[in-house]
Amino acid sequence: MEKFIIEGGIPLRGEMTPSGNKNAALPLLAACLLTEEPVILRNVPQIRDVNDMRRMLESLGVEVTDLGNRTWRVQAAHVRPADLDPDLSRRIRASILLAGPMTARAGGVKLPPPGGDVIGRRRVDTHIWALRHMGAEVSYDRMFSFRAGRLQGAEILLDEASVTGTENAVMAASLAKGTTILRNAASEPHVQELCHLLNAMGAHIEGIGSNTLHIEGVERLHGAEFTIGPDYLEVVSFIGAAVMTRGTLRIRQAGPQYLGMIRIVFNRLGVDWEVEGEDILVPAEQRLEVEPDLGNAIPEIKTNIWPAFPTDLMSIAIAVATQARGSVLFHDWMYPSRMFFTDKLVGMGAQIVLCDPHRCIVTGPSKLYGEKVESPDIRAGMTLVLAALAAQGTSVIRNVGQIDRGYEAVDAKLRALGAKIERQKEQ
């Protein structure tokens, strides 16, 4: 295991370019299973979750070649429905993304239960619901078993707007016979990128970016080339780091078109940025004052499905709120353990009242102090990095492998902006 040693109180200054979107890279890699021809993916983030997905694909017979400059050539010429390593599957939730393409291309697959962050129950029922509607047989006995002949197009109303459930359904429907109409579909940027890659491979998908997708199945898909877009979660994390350290930061190729609702929420915390083409400029001078609701009521920031405020940015917003004057209620109804990291911020000096597993009230501004903490998951771990950067004194963040799952070389990027952060092996 490794840890970060961070000396806080140093404003970040300079410019950075975000890595490719992890949540796009994982389904895009899974989509390569749908064709025997090579697919070239550019701007692949060099992070643990992506490397774990590569290992899973290779165990199925896929050839993955690193061409350099974050470009991979992926060819699934001969796919075999081999048993996946359960320990590897438990490391990332994205292992479930193999269900759709393997059922469509190879007639089935057996998958161990997927893993990922421990932030509460994360259902796979939506994936099963969609694939069964297209004719797949699904059973579970300590392993998921998916079996089918050629899948059939169907009208499917998803019981929840699951991102990975939508992605599995879209990949399966691309090779199904006939038309699939997928309602209550997720529409996050990474879902859109998957649809655009599939269309580049010869699929017929309409309604991209909406919650209703029309997929006309085809006999086969072919190779394609695709560039993965910026990770908006990393972009907002670095915006938060600049704001909390009172720094100035230019984020190049930031994909500002995806940050509309996120900007509205951060405006309510007294935070804003400038947009120059594809770049975002975060100024040092920020109002950092909570905007109350009418009647001076405490405002509520609540997660919801895209294009509303995403659950993965809730912890970052909470950290920023510790530096804003006023009180604000945060409500994440999606995951019952998302808020449990807040005790670590309290230990650093934040004024946070945990109301229940889904809600907390933050009152600021609070002076933060260096502390020894442990990263519980990707997003909370990055939030602790932000708090440490803003804190007085030195912080130690253990279990940074969790952060490495979603952020590429975050310590190196922060050092380039002036942060004093070191990575050390645990003794």
Buried (B, 14 or more C-beta within 10 A) or exposed (E): EBBBBBBBBBBBBEEBBBBBBBBBBBBBBBBBBBBBBBBBBBBBBEBBBBBBBBEBBEBBBBEBEEEEEBBBBBBBEEBEBEEBBBEBBBBBBBBBBBBBBBBBBBBBBBBBBBBBBEBBEBEBEBBBBBBBBBBBEBEEEEBBBBBBEBBBBBEBEBEBBBBBBBBBBBBBBBBBBBBBBBBBBBBBBBBBBBBBBBBBBBBEBEBBBEBEBBBBBBEEBBBBEBBBBBBBBBBBBBBBBBBBBBBBBBBBBBBBEBBEBBBEBBEBBBBBBEEEEEBBBBEBEBEBBBEBEEEEEEBEBBBBBBBEBBBBBBBBBBBBBBBBEBBBBBBBEBBBBBBBBBEBBBBBBBBBEBEEBBBBBBBBBBEBBBBEBBBBBBBBBBBBBBBBBBBBBBBBBBBBEBBBBBBBBBBEBBBEBEBBBEBEEEE
